[in-house]
Amino acid sequence: MASPLELIDNEEELRERAPRADAEASPEDASHAAGPSVLNSHPVTDCLAHVNLTQLAVRFDPTKAPIVLYDDGNHLILIVSEGKLYSWPVEWVATQTDAAGNRPTPKISTLSEGPVLSVRYSLDGTVLAIQRTTTDIEFLNREKRTEFWQRCRPGDQLLGFFWVTTPDYDLAIVTTNGLELFQLLPEHNGLRAVDHRKHQVAWFTYTHESRLALLASSVAAPVRLTGYQFATSGLIRLPKFDLPSLSNSHLPRASSVERGDVKLLTMYGRMYCAHVDKAAGQLMLYRFYRDALIHQHTFPLYSQRVALSAVDHALLVHNLDSGVVLVQDVLSSSKHPLASPLPLGLPPHIVDEDGVPKEEDPNLEPYSDNWDFVGTDMIVDWAHGAVWHQRLDLAALTTSCSDRTSLVGFLQRRRQDLPYASPASSPHRLTLQVVKALIADRESLASISRAFDLLCGSYQEALLQAQQVGGREGKEAVILPRNPAVSPVDMVKEVFVPLEEETAVEGCDFLAAVVMEYVKCCDAFVHVKCPSALSMVLLRLLERRGRLHELPAWAPVLSHPPDKLVAMEVVEVGKSYPPAMQVAQDLLHRPPNHGTYVHIMLGEGRLLDALRYVRRHRVESVAPMVFLEAALKYNDACIYATVYRFCYEFVPSFTTMPHYPMYTAKLHAFSAGKAPM
């Protein structure tokens, strides 16, 4: 995984996927088309959903008023209840069991009496930090069972803290007077103050994934934000910027910018600052660079109450009022959602502490006031004492998306090995289905060509990644299991051959043109090679359509890549359509398969033509005995003498071959007017 510093330093954009071919309907239009049942009704468990909820193993009793926190540095859900701290890894799901069939259990730590505002483990897990008040933090050394305290400067109020990994700092404490940076002492029994960056701070936000902290100067707009990134090479201060942006002066301006209006998101290795501008009715996405913050996306808002999530690099905009979620792709050139808005997919039941589904109706109310969105993809449900994890249902997205060209790019950017909401949500398999549907529905060649370009680009990137990870020179690189890239072999096997079998004769012309477009796209990428089976498909299509007279025009396509099997197939075609033999000869020249072509001419009885061909191209792979035996079949002294003389003059080793005396004796027999034995 690239370090956060590398994420900011890397100015090279990921390859932008093809823009949408056709104008899309706005979400308002999509909502009208879908009907009020989608936008205004509560979701049910068996409806189509783009995002489904999965219950994590975390369980807590809401009646005991616990504190539920997410420690993103260690990927833990922390629950404080009745003087104890329960630590749950977020990877555990509710139905998970170990090899012995036991339910996962959290790690439990006993806390001393007192209020608890926040809890975080150090990144190595040796120290537990507990914010007790707005001025004090208690630190527990878990190995030595010792404790120490840290108090912020007099007059300052403690806003929060987080652990970092930089050469100079281990802990950052944010107060109303700025950023205080500390190092842990070698024995982990105290802190040493290293630096203090003074700022007026009203609120802050930080994510361990980006290692980026944003400090807000006030709540009243415009708010000046200062960013610090805790990279492995050191602390990086980013340029200050204001929210809301002054570039949208024609829009209504927000009177305040609160912490809940700003969220740090990391998608496709890029760091974004997402600002929910309720007054302007827009979601603004700004991308961080080392020396600038650049506005990159503006998405319209359709609700005054929204929540943001990032699941598998897809941006989810939860419309809390209407109860639907929009799926946005930041690498798409469109500001519209990938598909029509749909409700969340809710689980049919809640799993209790023993992993057994409850029989009673859980009566889940989506987007209720009892839901808290934590991290980038989790929801704390205070009503049921559960934590939900959001998962994309790529199969449902594929069904709903009308712009299939953009969908191909979206699917190719997914991870093949993620636990998606549906078993059918394999990006690789869905990509093949979408491409096949594009061709079967006879979309425009321009749209199909853009989809092919996306496939070839993704496949070449996968090959290069495989070579960097473990590919050896001289050996074929193996695509990583997590990559959904579609190879040309997959395209022939899963798309072109089935379509060839399903296509009627009158549709062969269109399919042949599609194959031609795919060959062109493959040729545009250095590392993408077409299999010979693709040329065989094209040849069969021309035969079915009765357009073999076009073979010379298709010869450049049939020769990508040059393949002997394709040439031999053209030879078979030449038996019923003689002009195809010239195409076969051209194909056998790339790469040179002169010996094969000589045998073809001998099989057709063109002995003298074969001799001329051997002399012109200096073919040495065909033994002289082959020509002499062919000449004997004519039982003609003149023909045999011509072949014998050719071998004698142009094959230097002819006189030293074991069979030379036998063929010389046959020549004498012809000269004496006798039939050679």
C-alpha positions as CSV (number, residue, x, y, z in Angstrom):
1,M,0.0,0.0,0.0
2,A,1.3,3.4,-0.9
3,S,2.2,5.7,2.0
4,P,0.1,8.8,2.6
5,L,3.1,10.9,1.6
6,E,3.2,9.1,-1.7
7,L,-0.5,9.6,-2.1
8,I,0.0,13.4,-2.0
9,D,3.2,13.5,-3.9
10,N,1.9,11.4,-6.8
11,E,0.7,14.0,-9.3
12,E,0.1,11.4,-12.0
13,E,-3.6,10.8,-12.4
14,L,-5.0,7.3,-12.6
15,R,-6.0,6.7,-16.2
16,E,-9.3,8.6,-16.6
17,R,-12.0,6.2,-17.8
18,A,-14.1,7.0,-20.8
19,P,-16.7,9.6,-20.5
20,R,-20.3,8.7,-20.7
21,A,-21.4,8.3,-24.3
22,D,-24.9,9.5,-24.0
23,A,-26.5,12.2,-21.9
24,E,-27.8,10.8,-18.6
25,A,-30.9,11.6,-16.9
26,S,-30.6,13.6,-13.7
27,P,-31.3,11.9,-10.4
28,E,-34.6,13.9,-10.3
29,D,-35.5,12.3,-13.7
30,A,-34.5,8.9,-12.4
31,S,-36.5,9.3,-9.3
32,H,-39.6,10.1,-11.3
33,A,-39.0,7.2,-13.6
34,A,-38.5,4.9,-10.6
35,G,-41.7,6.1,-9.1
36,P,-42.5,7.3,-5.6
37,S,-42.2,3.8,-4.1
38,V,-38.4,4.0,-4.4
39,L,-37.8,7.5,-3.1
40,N,-40.4,7.9,-0.5
41,S,-41.2,4.5,1.0
42,H,-39.2,2.6,3.6
43,P,-37.1,-0.2,2.2
44,V,-37.9,-3.8,2.6
45,T,-35.5,-6.6,3.0
46,D,-36.1,-8.3,-0.3
47,C,-36.0,-5.3,-2.6
48,L,-33.2,-4.5,-5.0
49,A,-30.5,-2.5,-3.3
50,H,-27.1,-1.1,-4.4
51,V,-25.8,-1.1,-0.8
52,N,-26.5,-3.8,1.7
53,L,-25.9,-3.8,5.5
54,T,-24.0,-6.7,7.1
55,Q,-24.0,-7.1,10.9
56,L,-20.6,-7.1,12.5
57,A,-19.9,-9.3,15.6
58,V,-20.0,-6.2,17.8
59,R,-22.8,-6.3,20.4
60,F,-23.6,-3.9,23.2
61,D,-26.5,-3.1,25.5
62,P,-27.9,0.3,24.6
63,T,-29.7,0.6,27.9
64,K,-26.4,0.8,29.8
65,A,-25.5,4.0,27.9
66,P,-22.1,2.8,26.6
67,I,-19.6,4.8,24.6
68,V,-19.0,3.3,21.1
69,L,-15.9,4.6,19.3
70,Y,-14.0,3.6,16.2
71,D,-10.2,3.4,16.5
72,D,-9.3,3.7,12.8
73,G,-5.5,3.4,13.5
74,N,-6.0,-0.2,14.8
75,H,-9.3,-1.0,13.0
76,L,-11.2,-1.6,16.2
77,I,-14.6,-0.9,17.5
78,L,-14.2,0.2,21.2
79,I,-17.1,0.0,23.6
80,V,-16.9,1.4,27.1
81,S,-19.5,0.0,29.4
82,E,-19.6,-0.3,33.2
83,G,-15.9,0.3,33.7
84,K,-14.8,-2.1,31.0
85,L,-13.4,-1.6,27.5
86,Y,-14.4,-4.1,24.9
87,S,-12.3,-4.2,21.7
88,W,-13.8,-5.7,18.6
89,P,-11.9,-6.1,15.3
90,V,-14.1,-4.7,12.5
91,E,-13.3,-7.7,10.3
92,W,-15.5,-9.9,12.5
93,V,-19.0,-10.4,11.2
94,A,-21.9,-11.5,13.3
95,T,-22.1,-15.1,11.9
96,Q,-18.4,-15.7,12.1
97,T,-16.9,-18.7,14.0
98,D,-13.4,-20.0,14.4
99,A,-12.1,-23.5,13.4
100,A,-13.6,-25.0,16.6
101,G,-17.0,-23.4,15.9
102,N,-16.6,-20.8,18.7
103,R,-18.0,-17.3,18.4
104,P,-15.5,-14.5,18.3
105,T,-15.2,-12.6,21.6
106,P,-13.7,-9.2,22.3
107,K,-10.7,-8.3,24.3
108,I,-11.7,-6.9,27.6
109,S,-9.8,-4.3,29.7
110,T,-10.8,-3.0,33.0
111,L,-10.8,0.8,33.4
112,S,-10.5,2.8,36.6
113,E,-13.4,4.9,37.7
114,G,-14.1,8.2,36.1
115,P,-15.6,9.7,33.0
116,V,-14.5,8.5,29.5
117,L,-14.7,10.9,26.6
118,S,-12.5,9.1,24.1
119,V,-10.3,6.0,23.9
120,R,-7.5,5.1,21.5
121,Y,-4.8,2.4,21.5
122,S,-1.3,3.3,20.4
123,L,-0.4,2.0,17.0
124,D,1.7,-0.8,18.4
125,G,-1.0,-1.6,21.0
126,T,1.2,-1.2,24.0
127,V,-0.4,2.0,25.4
128,L,-4.0,2.8,26.0
129,A,-4.9,6.5,26.0
130,I,-8.2,7.6,27.7
131,Q,-9.5,11.2,27.5
132,R,-11.0,11.8,30.9
133,T,-11.9,15.5,30.8
134,T,-11.6,18.4,28.5
135,T,-8.1,18.9,29.8
136,D,-6.7,15.5,30.9
137,I,-5.7,12.3,29.2
138,E,-4.8,9.1,31.1
139,F,-2.2,6.7,29.6
140,L,-2.0,3.0,30.6
141,N,1.1,1.0,29.8
142,R,-0.6,-2.4,29.2
143,E,2.7,-4.4,29.5
144,K,4.0,-2.9,32.7
145,R,0.6,-2.1,34.3
146,T,1.7,1.5,34.9
147,E,-0.1,4.8,34.2
148,F,0.7,8.5,33.6
149,W,-1.2,11.6,32.7
150,Q,-1.0,14.5,30.3
151,R,-2.7,17.8,30.8
152,C,-3.1,20.4,28.1
153,R,-1.8,23.9,28.5
154,P,-3.5,26.2,31.0
155,G,-6.5,28.0,29.4
156,D,-6.7,25.5,26.6
157,Q,-9.5,23.0,26.1
158,L,-8.8,19.5,24.8
159,L,-10.6,18.8,21.5
160,G,-9.2,15.3,20.8
161,F,-6.0,13.3,20.1
162,F,-4.7,10.6,17.8
163,W,-1.6,8.4,17.5
164,V,0.8,9.0,14.6
165,T,3.9,7.3,13.1
166,T,6.5,9.9,12.1
167,P,10.2,10.0,12.8
168,D,9.7,12.8,15.5
169,Y,6.2,12.3,16.9
170,D,4.1,9.5,18.4
171,L,1.0,11.5,19.6
172,A,-0.9,14.6,18.5
173,I,-3.2,16.4,20.8
174,V,-5.5,19.1,19.4
175,T,-6.6,21.9,21.7
176,T,-8.4,25.2,21.1
177,N,-4.9,26.7,20.9
178,G,-3.4,24.5,18.2
179,L,-1.6,21.2,17.7
180,E,0.6,19.8,20.4
181,L,3.1,17.0,19.3
182,F,4.7,14.5,21.7
183,Q,7.1,11.6,21.8
184,L,6.6,8.6,24.0
185,L,9.6,8.1,26.4
186,P,11.6,4.9,25.8
187,E,10.0,3.1,28.7
188,H,6.5,4.2,27.7
189,N,6.1,5.9,31.1
190,G,5.6,9.5,30.0
191,L,5.5,11.9,27.1
192,R,8.1,14.5,25.9
193,A,6.7,17.7,24.3
194,V,8.4,18.1,20.9
195,D,6.5,20.8,19.1
196,H,3.5,23.1,19.3
197,R,1.8,24.5,16.2
198,K,-0.4,27.5,17.4
199,H,-3.8,27.9,15.7
200,Q,-7.2,29.0,16.8
201,V,-9.1,25.8,16.6
202,A,-12.9,25.4,16.9
203,W,-13.0,21.8,15.7
204,F,-10.9,19.3,13.8
205,T,-11.1,16.0,11.9
206,Y,-8.5,13.3,11.3
207,T,-8.4,9.9,9.6
208,H,-5.6,7.4,10.0
209,E,-6.0,6.2,6.4
210,S,-5.0,9.6,5.1
211,R,-2.8,10.5,8.1
212,L,-4.2,14.0,7.6
213,A,-5.6,16.4,10.2
214,L,-7.8,19.4,9.3
215,L,-8.0,22.2,11.9
216,A,-10.9,24.6,11.6
217,S,-10.4,28.2,12.8
218,S,-14.1,28.8,13.7
219,V,-17.6,27.6,13.1
220,A,-18.9,30.8,11.4
221,A,-18.4,30.9,7.7
222,P,-16.0,31.3,6.0
223,V,-13.9,28.8,7.9
224,R,-10.2,28.8,7.5
225,L,-8.9,25.2,7.4
226,T,-5.2,24.2,8.1
227,G,-4.0,20.8,7.1
228,Y,-1.2,18.7,8.5
229,Q,-0.2,15.3,7.1
230,F,1.8,12.9,9.4
231,A,3.8,11.2,6.7
232,T,6.5,8.6,7.3
233,S,9.1,11.2,6.3
234,G,7.8,13.8,8.7
235,L,5.2,16.4,9.3
236,I,3.9,18.2,6.1
237,R,1.9,21.4,6.4
238,L,-0.6,21.9,3.6
239,P,-1.8,25.2,2.2
240,K,-4.6,26.9,4.1
241,F,-8.0,27.2,2.4
242,D,-11.5,28.5,3.2
243,L,-14.9,26.8,3.2
244,P,-17.2,27.5,1.6
245,S,-15.1,28.3,-1.4
246,L,-15.4,31.9,-2.7
247,S,-15.5,30.7,-6.3
248,N,-19.2,30.0,-5.9
249,S,-20.2,33.6,-5.0
250,H,-23.4,33.3,-7.0
251,L,-24.8,30.6,-4.8
252,P,-26.3,31.0,-1.3
253,R,-23.5,31.0,1.3
254,A,-23.6,28.9,4.4
255,S,-23.6,30.8,7.7
256,S,-21.6,28.1,9.4
257,V,-19.4,25.1,8.7
258,E,-19.5,22.5,11.4
259,R,-17.5,19.3,11.8
260,G,-20.3,17.2,10.5
261,D,-20.2,19.2,7.2
262,V,-16.7,18.1,6.4
263,K,-15.3,14.6,5.9
264,L,-11.9,13.3,4.8
265,L,-12.3,10.5,2.3
266,T,-9.7,8.4,0.5
267,M,-10.7,6.9,-2.8
268,Y,-8.5,5.3,-5.5
269,G,-5.4,6.4,-3.6
270,R,-6.5,10.0,-3.7
271,M,-7.3,12.1,-0.6
272,Y,-10.4,14.3,-0.7
273,C,-12.0,16.9,1.5
274,A,-15.8,16.5,1.1
275,H,-17.9,19.6,2.1
276,V,-21.6,19.2,2.4
277,D,-22.8,22.8,1.5
278,K,-26.4,22.7,2.6
279,A,-27.1,26.3,1.7
280,A,-25.9,25.8,-1.9
281,G,-27.4,22.3,-2.1
282,Q,-24.1,20.9,-3.3
283,L,-21.5,18.4,-2.2
284,M,-18.1,19.8,-3.0
285,L,-15.0,17.5,-3.3
286,Y,-11.6,19.0,-3.1
287,R,-8.5,16.9,-3.8
288,F,-5.3,17.4,-1.7
289,Y,-1.9,17.9,-3.3
290,R,1.3,18.8,-1.6
291,D,1.1,22.5,-2.6
292,A,-2.6,23.0,-3.3
293,L,-6.2,22.0,-2.7
294,I,-8.0,21.6,-6.0
295,H,-11.7,21.5,-6.5
296,Q,-12.5,18.4,-8.6
297,H,-16.1,17.5,-8.2
298,T,-19.5,19.1,-7.5
299,F,-22.5,16.8,-6.9
300,P,-26.0,18.1,-6.3
301,L,-27.7,17.4,-3.0
302,Y,-31.3,16.3,-2.9
303,S,-31.7,16.3,0.9
304,Q,-30.9,18.7,3.7
305,R,-29.8,15.7,5.8
306,V,-27.0,13.6,4.2
307,A,-24.3,11.3,5.4
308,L,-21.2,10.3,3.4
309,S,-19.5,6.9,3.2
310,A,-16.7,5.5,1.0
311,V,-17.0,1.8,0.2
312,D,-14.6,0.1,-2.1
313,H,-13.6,3.6,-3.5
314,A,-17.2,4.4,-4.3
315,L,-18.7,7.5,-2.8
316,L,-22.1,6.9,-1.1
317,V,-24.4,9.8,-0.4
318,H,-27.1,8.8,2.0
319,N,-30.2,10.9,1.7
320,L,-31.5,10.6,5.3
321,D,-34.8,12.4,4.5
322,S,-35.9,10.3,1.5
323,G,-34.2,7.1,2.7
324,V,-32.2,6.3,-0.4
325,V,-28.5,6.2,-1.2
326,L,-26.7,7.5,-4.3
327,V,-23.6,5.8,-5.6
328,Q,-21.1,8.2,-7.1
329,D,-17.8,7.3,-8.9
330,V,-15.2,10.1,-8.6
331,L,-13.3,8.8,-11.6
332,S,-16.3,9.3,-13.8
333,S,-16.6,12.4,-15.8
334,S,-20.3,12.8,-14.9
335,K,-21.7,14.4,-11.8
336,H,-24.7,12.1,-11.9
337,P,-25.0,8.9,-9.8
338,L,-23.9,5.6,-11.3
339,A,-27.5,4.3,-11.1
340,S,-30.9,5.3,-9.9
341,P,-31.2,6.0,-6.1
342,L,-32.4,3.0,-4.1
343,P,-33.0,2.3,-0.4
344,L,-30.4,0.5,1.7
345,G,-30.6,-3.3,1.7
346,L,-31.4,-4.3,5.3
347,P,-30.7,-7.7,6.8
348,P,-33.7,-10.0,7.3
349,H,-32.8,-10.4,11.0
350,I,-30.5,-9.4,13.8
351,V,-28.0,-12.0,15.1
352,D,-27.7,-12.2,18.9
353,E,-24.6,-12.7,21.0
354,D,-24.6,-16.4,20.3
355,G,-24.7,-15.9,16.6
356,V,-28.4,-17.1,16.4
357,P,-30.9,-15.0,14.4
358,K,-33.6,-13.5,16.5
359,E,-37.0,-14.8,15.8
360,E,-38.8,-11.5,16.6
361,D,-39.1,-8.8,14.0
362,P,-36.2,-6.4,14.6
363,N,-38.2,-3.5,13.2
364,L,-35.1,-1.9,11.7
365,E,-35.8,1.7,10.8
366,P,-33.3,2.9,8.2
367,Y,-31.6,6.3,8.7
368,S,-33.2,6.7,12.1
369,D,-32.0,9.2,14.7
370,N,-30.4,6.2,16.5
371,W,-27.9,5.7,13.7
372,D,-24.4,7.1,13.8
373,F,-22.1,6.9,10.7
374,V,-18.6,6.1,11.9
375,G,-15.4,5.6,9.9
376,T,-16.0,5.5,6.2
377,D,-18.3,2.4,5.9
378,M,-19.9,1.6,9.3
379,I,-23.1,2.5,11.1
380,V,-23.7,2.3,14.9
381,D,-27.3,1.3,15.6
382,W,-28.0,2.5,19.1
383,A,-31.6,1.1,19.0
384,H,-30.5,-2.5,18.5
385,G,-27.0,-2.4,20.0
386,A,-25.4,-3.4,16.7
387,V,-22.8,-2.2,14.2
388,W,-23.6,-2.4,10.5
389,H,-21.0,-2.6,7.8
390,Q,-21.9,-1.3,4.3
391,R,-21.2,-3.5,1.2
392,L,-21.7,-2.8,-2.4
393,D,-24.0,-5.1,-4.4
394,L,-22.3,-4.9,-7.8
395,A,-24.9,-7.2,-9.4
396,A,-27.7,-4.8,-8.4
397,L,-25.7,-1.9,-9.7
398,T,-25.1,-3.7,-13.0
399,T,-28.9,-4.3,-13.3
400,S,-29.8,-0.6,-12.6
401,C,-27.1,1.2,-14.5
402,S,-28.2,2.4,-17.9
403,D,-24.7,3.7,-19.0
404,R,-23.0,0.4,-19.5
405,T,-19.9,1.9,-21.0
406,S,-19.2,3.8,-17.8
407,L,-20.2,0.7,-15.8
408,V,-17.4,-1.3,-17.5
409,G,-14.9,1.2,-16.1
410,F,-16.5,1.2,-12.7
411,L,-16.4,-2.6,-12.5
412,Q,-12.8,-2.8,-13.6
413,R,-11.8,-0.5,-10.7
414,R,-13.3,-2.8,-8.1
415,R,-11.4,-5.4,-6.0
416,Q,-12.1,-9.0,-7.1
417,D,-11.4,-10.4,-3.6
418,L,-13.7,-8.2,-1.5
419,P,-16.7,-9.7,0.4
420,Y,-19.4,-8.0,-1.7
421,A,-23.0,-8.1,-0.6
422,S,-24.0,-10.6,-3.2
423,P,-22.2,-13.8,-4.3
424,A,-23.0,-12.8,-7.9
425,S,-21.0,-9.5,-7.4
426,S,-17.8,-10.7,-9.1
427,P,-16.4,-7.6,-11.0
428,H,-14.7,-9.9,-13.5
429,R,-17.9,-11.9,-14.3
430,L,-20.1,-8.9,-14.3
431,T,-17.8,-7.0,-16.7
432,L,-18.0,-9.9,-19.2
433,Q,-21.8,-9.9,-18.9
434,V,-22.0,-6.1,-19.5
435,V,-19.7,-6.2,-22.5
436,K,-21.7,-9.1,-24.0
437,A,-24.9,-7.2,-23.4
438,L,-23.4,-4.1,-25.1
439,I,-22.7,-6.1,-28.2
440,A,-25.9,-8.2,-28.2
441,D,-28.0,-5.1,-27.9
442,R,-26.1,-3.6,-30.8
443,E,-25.0,-0.4,-29.1
444,S,-23.1,2.1,-31.2
445,L,-19.6,1.0,-32.3
446,A,-18.2,4.2,-30.6
447,S,-19.6,3.1,-27.2
448,I,-18.4,-0.5,-27.7
449,S,-15.0,0.8,-28.7
450,R,-14.7,2.9,-25.5
451,A,-15.6,-0.2,-23.4
452,F,-12.9,-2.2,-25.2
453,D,-10.4,0.6,-24.6
454,L,-11.3,0.4,-20.8
455,L,-10.8,-3.3,-20.8
456,C,-7.5,-3.3,-22.6
457,G,-6.2,-0.5,-20.5
458,S,-7.2,-2.3,-17.3
459,Y,-5.6,-5.5,-18.5
460,Q,-2.4,-3.8,-19.4
461,E,-2.2,-2.2,-16.0
462,A,-2.9,-5.6,-14.4
463,L,0.0,-7.1,-16.4
464,L,2.4,-4.4,-15.3
465,Q,1.4,-4.8,-11.7
466,A,1.9,-8.5,-11.9
467,Q,5.4,-8.0,-13.4
468,Q,6.3,-5.6,-10.6
469,V,5.0,-7.9,-7.8
470,G,6.5,-11.2,-9.0
471,G,6.8,-11.5,-12.7
472,R,10.1,-12.8,-14.0
473,E,11.7,-11.9,-17.2
474,G,10.9,-14.5,-19.8
475,K,7.9,-15.8,-18.0
476,E,4.3,-14.8,-18.5
477,A,3.0,-12.6,-15.7
478,V,0.1,-13.9,-13.7
479,I,-2.7,-11.5,-12.9
480,L,-3.2,-10.9,-9.2
481,P,-6.3,-12.7,-7.8
482,R,-7.7,-9.3,-6.5
483,N,-7.6,-7.8,-10.0
484,P,-10.8,-8.2,-12.1
485,A,-9.0,-7.5,-15.4
486,V,-10.5,-9.2,-18.5
487,S,-7.9,-10.8,-20.8
488,P,-8.4,-11.2,-24.6
489,V,-8.7,-14.9,-24.0
490,D,-11.6,-14.3,-21.6
491,M,-13.2,-12.1,-24.2
492,V,-13.0,-14.8,-26.9
493,K,-14.2,-17.6,-24.6
494,E,-17.0,-15.7,-22.7
495,V,-18.1,-13.1,-25.2
496,F,-17.2,-13.5,-28.9
497,V,-17.6,-17.3,-29.2
498,P,-21.0,-17.4,-27.4
499,L,-22.2,-14.4,-29.5
500,E,-21.0,-16.1,-32.7
501,E,-23.1,-19.1,-31.8
502,E,-26.2,-17.0,-30.9
503,T,-26.0,-14.6,-33.8
504,A,-28.1,-15.1,-36.9
505,V,-26.5,-14.8,-40.3
506,E,-27.7,-11.3,-40.9
507,G,-26.0,-10.2,-37.7
508,C,-22.6,-11.5,-38.6
509,D,-21.6,-8.2,-40.3
510,F,-22.1,-6.2,-37.1
511,L,-20.3,-8.8,-35.0
512,A,-17.4,-8.9,-37.4
513,A,-17.1,-5.1,-37.1
514,V,-17.1,-5.4,-33.3
515,V,-14.3,-8.0,-33.5
516,M,-12.4,-5.6,-35.7
517,E,-12.8,-2.8,-33.1
518,Y,-11.5,-5.1,-30.4
519,V,-8.4,-6.0,-32.5
520,K,-7.7,-2.2,-33.0
521,C,-8.0,-1.6,-29.3
522,C,-5.6,-4.4,-28.4
523,D,-3.1,-3.1,-31.0
524,A,-3.2,0.3,-29.3
525,F,-1.7,-1.3,-26.1
526,V,1.8,-2.6,-26.1
527,H,1.3,-5.5,-23.7
528,V,-2.1,-6.7,-24.9
529,K,-2.0,-9.5,-27.5
530,C,-4.9,-10.9,-29.4
531,P,-5.2,-14.7,-29.3
532,S,-5.4,-16.6,-32.6
533,A,-8.9,-17.8,-31.6
534,L,-10.2,-14.3,-32.3
535,S,-9.0,-14.5,-35.9
536,M,-10.8,-17.9,-36.2
537,V,-14.0,-16.3,-35.0
538,L,-13.7,-13.6,-37.6
539,L,-13.0,-16.1,-40.4
540,R,-16.0,-18.2,-39.5
541,L,-18.2,-15.0,-39.5
542,L,-17.0,-14.2,-43.0
543,E,-17.8,-17.7,-44.2
544,R,-21.3,-17.7,-42.7
545,R,-22.1,-14.4,-44.3
546,G,-20.7,-15.5,-47.7
547,R,-18.1,-12.6,-47.8
548,L,-15.0,-14.6,-48.5
549,H,-14.2,-12.2,-51.3
550,E,-13.3,-9.7,-48.5
551,L,-10.5,-11.9,-47.1
552,P,-7.7,-9.8,-48.6
553,A,-9.0,-6.7,-46.9
554,W,-9.2,-8.6,-43.6
555,A,-5.7,-10.1,-43.9
556,P,-4.1,-7.5,-41.6
557,V,-6.6,-8.4,-38.9
558,L,-6.2,-12.2,-39.3
559,S,-2.4,-11.8,-38.9
560,H,-2.7,-10.2,-35.4
561,P,-1.0,-12.2,-34.0
562,P,0.6,-14.2,-36.8
563,D,-0.5,-17.8,-36.2
564,K,0.0,-21.0,-38.3
565,L,-3.4,-22.4,-37.2
566,V,-5.2,-19.4,-38.7
567,A,-3.3,-19.7,-41.9
568,M,-4.1,-23.4,-42.2
569,E,-7.8,-22.6,-41.7
570,V,-7.5,-20.1,-44.5
571,V,-6.0,-22.9,-46.6
572,E,-9.1,-25.0,-45.9
573,V,-11.2,-22.1,-47.1
574,G,-9.1,-21.9,-50.2
575,K,-10.2,-25.3,-51.3
576,S,-13.7,-23.9,-51.9
577,Y,-12.5,-20.3,-52.7
578,P,-9.2,-20.4,-54.5
579,P,-8.3,-16.7,-54.1
580,A,-8.0,-17.4,-50.4
581,M,-4.7,-19.2,-51.1
582,Q,-2.9,-15.9,-51.7
583,V,-4.1,-14.7,-48.2
584,A,-2.9,-18.0,-46.7
585,Q,0.5,-17.4,-48.3
586,D,0.6,-13.9,-46.9
587,L,-0.3,-15.2,-43.4
588,L,2.4,-17.9,-43.6
589,H,5.0,-15.2,-44.2
590,R,4.2,-13.6,-40.8
591,P,6.2,-15.1,-39.2
592,P,7.8,-17.2,-42.0
593,N,6.3,-20.6,-42.2
594,H,7.8,-21.4,-45.6
595,G,8.0,-25.1,-45.0
596,T,4.3,-25.3,-44.4
597,Y,3.5,-23.4,-47.5
598,V,5.8,-25.6,-49.6
599,H,4.0,-28.7,-48.3
600,I,0.7,-27.0,-49.2
601,M,1.8,-26.5,-52.8
602,L,3.1,-30.0,-53.1
603,G,-0.3,-31.3,-51.9
604,E,-1.9,-29.3,-54.7
605,G,0.5,-30.9,-57.3
606,R,2.4,-27.6,-57.8
607,L,5.8,-29.2,-57.7
608,L,7.7,-26.8,-59.9
609,D,6.0,-23.8,-58.2
610,A,7.3,-25.3,-54.9
611,L,10.8,-25.5,-56.3
612,R,10.7,-21.9,-57.4
613,Y,9.4,-20.8,-54.0
614,V,12.2,-22.7,-52.2
615,R,14.8,-21.1,-54.4
616,R,13.3,-17.6,-54.0
617,H,13.0,-17.7,-50.2
618,R,16.0,-20.0,-49.6
619,V,13.9,-22.6,-47.7
620,E,16.0,-25.2,-46.0
621,S,13.4,-26.8,-43.7
622,V,12.1,-29.2,-46.5
623,A,14.3,-32.2,-47.2
624,P,15.3,-32.9,-50.9
625,M,13.7,-36.4,-50.7
626,V,10.3,-34.8,-50.3
627,F,10.6,-33.2,-53.8
628,L,12.2,-36.3,-55.4
629,E,9.4,-38.5,-54.0
630,A,6.8,-36.1,-55.4
631,A,8.5,-36.1,-58.8
632,L,8.5,-39.9,-58.9
633,K,4.7,-39.9,-58.7
634,Y,4.6,-38.2,-62.1
635,N,6.6,-41.0,-63.7
636,D,8.0,-38.4,-66.0
637,A,11.7,-38.5,-66.7
638,C,11.8,-34.7,-67.6
639,I,10.2,-33.7,-64.3
640,Y,12.4,-36.0,-62.3
641,A,15.5,-34.8,-64.0
642,T,14.5,-31.2,-63.3
643,V,14.0,-31.9,-59.6
644,Y,17.2,-34.0,-59.3
645,R,19.2,-31.2,-61.0
646,F,17.7,-28.6,-58.6
647,C,18.7,-30.7,-55.6
648,Y,22.1,-31.3,-57.0
649,E,22.9,-27.6,-57.7
650,F,21.1,-25.8,-54.8
651,V,21.3,-28.2,-51.9
652,P,25.0,-28.4,-50.9
653,S,24.6,-31.5,-48.7
654,F,22.6,-33.5,-51.2
655,T,25.5,-35.6,-52.4
656,T,26.4,-36.6,-48.8
657,M,22.9,-37.7,-47.9
658,P,22.3,-41.5,-47.3
659,H,19.6,-41.7,-50.0
660,Y,21.7,-40.0,-52.7
661,P,22.8,-43.2,-54.4
662,M,19.2,-44.5,-54.6
663,Y,17.8,-41.4,-56.2
664,T,20.8,-41.2,-58.6
665,A,20.1,-44.8,-59.6
666,K,16.5,-43.8,-60.4
667,L,17.7,-41.0,-62.6
668,H,19.9,-43.5,-64.6
669,A,16.8,-45.8,-64.9
670,F,14.8,-42.9,-66.4
671,S,17.7,-42.2,-68.8
672,A,17.8,-45.8,-69.9
673,G,14.1,-45.7,-70.6
674,K,13.3,-48.0,-67.7
675,A,10.8,-47.5,-64.9
676,P,12.6,-46.8,-61.7
677,M,12.2,-49.4,-59.0
